[in-house]
């Protein structure tokens, strides 16, 4: 498992100071660190290749290319949870017969929060793992220490939300130097290995030449180190496979922009009937410390109700909500077609962000390019302050069991849902399908056809009421996926009557789900209102003078429980579109091997006959994949 190195001579903080006495250590005793820039494809790397990994993101760019060169070995580790995600973590993967001959994966933490200091800390950890691995294979008393090197990409320089090339280079050099300084604190280690080569490899010629220029001008911790002399090459080295010129316009494709939309604290003097929303862009592009959007609660609430209460609302509603909810400074970036991960809290999660649009008057009805959640990826995530309540002792399923619940009888007040039954059958069939190099999931299902039970992989659902069988089924196996198609209800003043309706006045609540001993990887709740976290809008007239405290929804509770991907319907969905959405989502994840972010986008585009595509609130990391059940698969 990835680990962090102990603290040493450098904490990863980059310095810009000159040495007080550079001759204190004789030149002959100092490590000569040679740094070069190589214009080439990644397989030309002569040493293990360092790449960065942003928490929750798919393997893309150089990281994805390295995974392909190593025949999926990075993906294997990501799928089983043995991959560095937190900043400062690192993992060394030896591959002596491959090109490149290994990988150093550097954990960079959440998207939009990458810093040079984090890159430096992770680089130090990665280099130490590499050096220690080699030292363990050597005799105790070699004549000379083994000279090692590291090849690295320009880690952390994603153009959407990364750091500059200059900061990346300073961090990478600082990280290698810090590792070498730590090695030299051990008499045994410094007699076995020394790291004296750093090569920066870049596919695009313009970026390679820029990197060399910046590297030659670098003033980092190397210049203040009595143990290291930094020697930078004079020319970009050509090895083959490089691309002339600059990166293409789609260079950042696959990146995700994290945008916070949180309810602001009420302040004295706030006009009655108004509410402030705080927006913070967490990426380098359109960065802002804080943008405040003041909304008139009654107006926005009324428009939201109109948008979700009819399957084919006035197309202008999405445009109007976009203008009212989003600050002017953020609109150009949102309209740029980037993938967006919106960070919400229990209050702002009540708004239908997926339905926002910028629809020109002359565009055809249903034009994909005008809907923000159709033109690119759009996912949600709850804010870090919600994560403080999360359950940290998480036990994951180890088998292949999945549970499908569809159309449970819910009493006279809740009509039969034949569309939910069709969806349940479709999902059960899709999950149970045999795939090449991938065994089928063990499907367990409870479904009702006009009150008559159908079971798969479970005891018969005898008796007049179905809800006891549902509760028992929930705890019978360790489920990897749970899919529910049923009625849902939300009563903010009574959490015990909020959740999935599974019988006459019987609810599958957040508390019941929270008691599950094993946490599923993915939960899909296709219910009428099970995705809501509160009444639409805010009650600012309470006696406390603050926003009304809303009961947690099932969707939020699942995330706090530790479920990695949650799909929850925020309003009543159309039967045909709902089945299209669910079927496309699972086929994309399982048959096509796509990430959660990619699969959600495909599913939304398959459900545009009504506004059902916008009903689904999809929470989770964009790079989440359903774990493989067989070695060597990528699902």
N, C-alpha and C positions, 0 to 999 in steps of 0.2 A: 504493500500500500504506500502511496506517496507520503512523505514525511517532510518536516521542515528541519533545516540545519540549526544547530545551536548558534547563539549570537557569537560574533567574532569581531575582528578588527573593523569591519564595516557593516553598518546596519542596512545598507542599500541606499542610504541617502547620498545623493550626488554632491560632490564638492567642486568648487571653482577657485581653490586657493593654490598659490605657488608654494613649493617646499621652503621651509625656513633654512634648511641646510642640506641641499641635495647631495653633497659629497660625504655625508656622515657614514654612508655604507660604501665601501669600495665598489667600483663598477664591476669588477670581476666577480663579486659575490652577489650581484643583483640579477634577478631573472630578466632575461631579454624577451619581452612579449612582442611577437611579430603579428601585426594586424594587416590583413589584405582585404580587398574587395574583389569579388568574382562576379562577372556577368555570365550567367549560365543557368541551365535548368537544374532542378534540385538533385537529380541523380548524379550530378557532377561533384557533389560534396565529398570531400576526402575524409572528413571526420563525422562523428555522430552529429545530426542536425538538430538545432534548437528551434522550436516553434512555440508560439504562445497559444493558450486555450482560455477563452472567456467563458465564465461559468454559465452553463445552461445553453450555450450556443452550439449549432451544428459544426461538424468538421468541414471547414470550407477554406478556400484560399490555399496557402502553403501547407496548412495543417491537413486539409483534405487530400492534397496532392501527395504529401508524405505518407498518409495512410494507404493510398493506392500503391505507392512504390513498395510499401512493406506488407502488401497483401492483406490489408484489413486488420493488422495487429493493434493499431490504435483504437479502432472501433470496438474490437473485442474488449478492451479494457474499459472503454467508456460505457459499454452496455452492462458490464457486471459491477460497475461502481468503483473500479480500481483505477481512477483517472484523476489527475490533479485539477481541481476546480477553484479552490480557495487561493487567494493571492499569497505568494511565497512558497506554495507547494511545488514540487517538481517530481518527475518520474523519468528514470533512464531505462530505455529499452534497447538492449544489445541486438544487433543484426549483422554479425560479422561477414556473412556471405552475400549481403544485399548492398544496394547502392541507393541511398547512403548507408554506411555501416552501422546505423543505429539512430535512435531518436532521443532527444532531451525535450520533454514536454513541460512547459512552464505554466503554472497556474497563475492567472491574472485577475481572478475575482469577477464581480458582476460587470456586465456591459455598461459602458459609459463612465466607469469608475477606474479605468486603467491609468496608472501613473508611472513615471520613470522609476520611482523608488520601488514600486511593486515588481517591475521588470527586473531591476537589479537584484532584489532579494531572491526572486525565483531563479535567475541565472546562476547566482551563487549556489543555490541548492542543487540545481541540475548538474553543474560542473563537479560539485563534490560527489554526487552520486556516481558520476562517470569515473572520476579519479579513484574513488574507493573500490569500485567494481574491478578496475584494472589492477589496483594494488593488491587485492586479495588473490590474484592469480600469479603473483611474482614470488621468486625466492626471497628469503629474508635479507640477504646481504648481496645485492647486485653491485657490480662494479660502478655503474652509473645509474642515476634515476631514469626511468622510462619517460621520454618526452611525449607529451600528449597535446592534442589540439581539439578545438571545437569549431564546427561550422554553424553559423546562425543566419536565420532570416532577420529582417528588420522587424523584430517582435514588437507588437503593440501599435503598429502604424496604420491600422485600418482607417481609411480616409473618412469614414462616417463618424466614428466615436473614439478614435485612437489618439496617440501622442505623436509629436513631430518626429521626423527622421533623426534630427539632431539629438533629441532627448532619448530616443531609442538607442542610438549608438553610444551615448554617454552611459546609459544604464547597462548595456551589454558589456562594455569594457570594464566598468566599475564592478559588475558582477563577477567577471572572470578574475579580476585582480583580488577581490575579496576572498574568493575561493582559494587562490594561490596563497594568500596570506594565512588563511586558516590551515592549509596543508603544511606550511612552514612552521607552525606552532608545534607540530609533532615530529620529533627526530626520526622516528621510524618511517612516517609517511613521506617526509621530504627526501629520505634516502631511496624511496621506491619510485615516486612519480613527481613530475613537474609539468604544469600546463604552460606552454610557451608559444602556442599558436592560436590565433583567432582569425577565422576567415568569414567575412560577411558575403553571403550569396544572394544575388538579386536577379530576377528573370528579365526585368525591363531595363534597357540600356540607360535611359535618362535617370532613373532612380539609382542605378549603380554609380553613375558618374557623380550625382549629387551626394551619395553616401561617401564616396572617396574624398570629395572636397571637404565635407563636414568632419570626416574622421581625421584628416590631416590637421584641421584647425582645432581639434578637440583639446579641451583643458579640463581634465577630470581628476578623480582620485588618483589616477596613475601618476600624475605629476607631483603629487604630495606623498607618494609611497616610497619609503626608503628601500623596498625590496624589489621593485619592478621598474624596468625601463621600457616604455612603449615605443615601438618602431613601426611606423606606418609605411606601406608600400607607396611607390610613386605613380603607378599606373593601375588601371582596372585590368584585371587578368581575364582573358577570354578562354572559356573551356568548351563552348558548344551548347546549343540548345536555347541560348538566350534570344530575346525578342528585341528588335530594334525600336527605338523611339520610346514614347511614354505609354503608360497603361491606358487601355481603352476606357471609354466613358462608363461602361458597366463594371468597372473594376471592383466597386463596392457591393455588387449584387450579392444578395444572400445575407447582408448585414442587417441588424435590427437596431432601430433607434428607440431608446428607452425614454419615455416621457411620463413624468409624474403629474397626476391631476388629483389633488387632495382638497378636502374641505378646510378652509381657513378657520382659525379661531375667531369667534365673534369678538369684536372690539367695541369699547364704549363709543356711543355716537353713531353706530351703524343704523341707517334708516330702516324703519320697520318694513318688512316684506322683501328685503334684499339679502343676498348671500354672496360671499366672496369665495372663489375657487382659486387655489394656488397651483400654478403650473411651473414645473422646472424641467428643462431639457437636460438630460444626463449625458448627451453626446457632445462632441467637440463642435459639430455644426449646430448653429442656432443656439449656442450655449447662453443661458441666462441664469442668474442667481435665483430670481423669482419674478414671475409674471402673474399679476392678479387680474382675474376676470370677475367683475361684479354682475350678478344676474338678478333679475326680478323673479322671485320664486314662483308666484302665481302664474305668470305668463309662461315660463319655461315648463312648469308642471302641467299646464293645460295642453301645451303643444306635445309634450311627451305622451300624455294619455291618448291624444289623437293619433300619434304615430304608431302606437302599439295596439290600439283597440280594433283596428281593421286590417285585414290581410293585404289590402291594396290602398295604402294611404296616399294622400295627395303628394306627388313627387316633390313639391316645394318644401314639405315639412323638414326633410333631411337637410336642405339648404339653409332653412331658417334656423334650425337648431345648431348647425355648424357656425353660423354667424353669431349666435347668442352665447354659445358655450366656449368657443375657442378664442383666445387673445389674438389680435391682429398680427403680432410679431411671429406667431407660430404657424399661421395659415400657409405661407409660402412653402415651408418645409413639409407640412402635412400633404400639400398638393403635389409634392415632388415625386410621389410614387414610392417612397421608402417603406420597408416593412416597419411596423410600429408595435412595440410592446408598451401598453399603457399601464402604468402603476397607479392603482386606485386604493381608496380606503372604503370602509363599509358604507359611507354616505355617498361618495361620488360613484360607487359601483351601481347605484340605482339608475344612472342615466344610460340611455341606449347609444353609447358611443359608436357602436358598429353601424348604426343607421345614418350617421352623418354623411353628407354629400356636398359636393360643389358642382352643381348641375347646370351647365349653360342652357339658356332658354331654348336653343334650337337643337339640343341633343335628343336622341330618341329615348322613349321610355325604357327604363331598365338598362341604360348604357353602363357597362361595367366600369369604364374609366372614370365615371363621375362619383362612384360609391367608394369611400375610403377603404372599407373592409373587403371590397372585391378587387380593387385595382392592385392591391399588394397585401402582404400578410398583416394580420391584425390580431394580437393576443393581449390578454390581460394578466396582471400579476398584482397581488396585494402588497401593500407597502411594508417596509421593514418594521415599522412600529407594530403592525399586526403580527409579524413573525415572532415577537416576544412571547406571545401566548401559545406558540406552536409546541407540539409534542415532540420531544427530542429523542426519546427512547423508541426508535422505529424498528419494527421487525417486518421485513419484506417477505413476500411469498416466494417459495422455492419451487413450486410445481407449475402445472399448466392449466389450472382450473379457472374457469370464468363463469359468471352468473348472469343470467338474463331474466328479468322480471317484466312481464308485459300484460297490460289490461287487467289488473286485479279488480275483482268486484268491490265497489266502494259504497254501496248503498243506493237508495233511491235518488238521492240528491246528485249523484254523479253518474251520468249516462255511460253506457257501454262505449268502448273506444276501439272499433274494428281496425282503424288505422294503426293504433298502438300494437295490436296483435300482429298485423302484417309486418310491422317494423321488427317486433321481437323475433318472429320466425326468420326474417331476412338476416338479422344480426346473428342469430344462432347458427344459421347455415353458413354465413360468411366466416365466422370464427372457427367453425368446425371443419372447414375446408382443408384438404391436404395440399401442401405446397412443397415444391421441390426443396429438398434439404431442410425441411422445416415440418416437424410433426404437428398435427392439428391440436388445437386447444381442447381440453376436456370440458365440454359444454355442459352446464347444469342450468336448467331453465324451468321456470314456473310461468305459464301463460294461460289465459282464460279466454275461451270463445263463447261469448254471450253467457257467461257465468259458469261454463263447463271447463274444468281444469285440464291442461295438457302439461305433462312433465317430461323432462329429459334429464337423465342422470340423477334424479332425485326420487325419494319415495312418493307414491301416489298422494295427491292432495285431496284426501277424503274429508268429508264434513261440510257443513253449510258455510263456514267462514274460511277464507283463504289466508287471512293475515297471520295466524300462528305458523303456517307452513313457510311463509316468507321470512319471518323472524328466525325460525329454525334453520332455514336454508342459508341465511346470511352468516351464521356461525358454524356451519357444517364443514366448510372447506376453507383453505387459504387461497383467496381469489386474487388473480392478477388483474382482471378486468371485471367491473360490475356495470351492467347496462340496464337502465330502467326506463320503460315507456308506460306512463300512467298519468293519472290526474295528480296535480299538485295544488297546494293551498298555502297561503301566507297570512298570518294574523300577527301583526307586530306586537300586540299586547299580550299574546299568549303563545310562547314558543312551543309549548306542548302540542299545539294544534297547527303547527307549521311544518311542512315537509311533504312527503309523498303519501298520498291517500291510498291506504292498502286495505281498508275495510270501513264498515259503518262507524264513523267517528274514531277511526284508528289511523295513526300516522307513523310513518317511518321518519323519525326525527333525527336531528343532528346528534342528540345525546346517544341515541341507539347506535348510530354509525360510529361515534367516537369510542364506544366500548369494544369495537372489534379488536382482537388481539394482534391481527396481522393487517398491515396497511396495503391496500391495493395500489397498483401502479397507476391505473386510470379508472375514472368513474364518469359515466355518461348518464345524465339525468334529463330525459326528454319528457318533461312534464309541463303543465300549463304555466305555472308561475314559480317553479322551484328554484329558478335562478335569481330571484330578487333578494336583495339584502336589506331592503327597507321600503317604506312607502316612497313613491316617486316624489322627489323633491325633499324639502326640509320644513320642519315645524319650528319656526323661530319665536313663537309666542309663548313657549313654556315658561313656567314660573322661574326656572333657573336662568333664563336669558340665553341659553346656549342651544345648539342644534339638538333636536330630540335624539335620545340614545336609542338606537334601533337594535332589535334582536339579531343575532348572527344568523345568516342563512345557511342552508345545507351546503351550498357551494363553498362558502368561506370556511366552514367547519372542516370540510374534507381537506382543504389545503393546509389548515392548521394541524390536522391529523397527520399530514405527511404525504398525501396523495400527490403524485407528480404531475398529473394532467387531469383537469376537470372540465367537462362540457356541461353547461346547464342552460336550459331554455328560460329566457327572461319573460316570455309571454306565450299565449296560446299559439301553437304551430299548426300549419297545414299538413294534413296526413301525407299527401304525396311528396311534398317538398321535404318533410321530416324523414321519410324513408330514403329519399335520394341523398340527403345530407349524411345520414348515418352510414348507409352503404358505401358511399364514396369515401368517407373518412376512414373506415376500417380497411377498405381495399387499398387506399393510398398508403396506409401505415404498414399493412401486411404484404400485399402483393407487389407494391412498387417500392417498398422499403424507404418511404419518405419520412422526413422529420415531422414532428407535430405541427410546426408552423406551416410547412408546405401542405400537409394533409388538410388542415383546417381551411386554407385558402381554396383548395380544390373542392372541398365539400360545400363551401358557401357558393361557389360558382355553379354547383349542380342543383341549387335550391332557390332559384330566382323567379320562379313562377309567381310567388307571393313574397311578402316581406319576412318569410321564415328564416332566410339566410342571416338576417340581422338579429334574430331573436337569440341566437346562440352566443352566450358569454363563454369564451374559451380561455381557461387559465392554465398556465404552465410555461415551461422553458421552451423556446422555439426549437432547440436541438433535441428534445426528448424523442426517443424511439422506443417502441415496445421491445423489450429485451428478447433476445434469441432464446429459443428452446433447444437448439442444436448447435453444436460447435461449427463455427465457420459461416454462420448466416448473419445477415445484417438487419434483421427486423427488430 
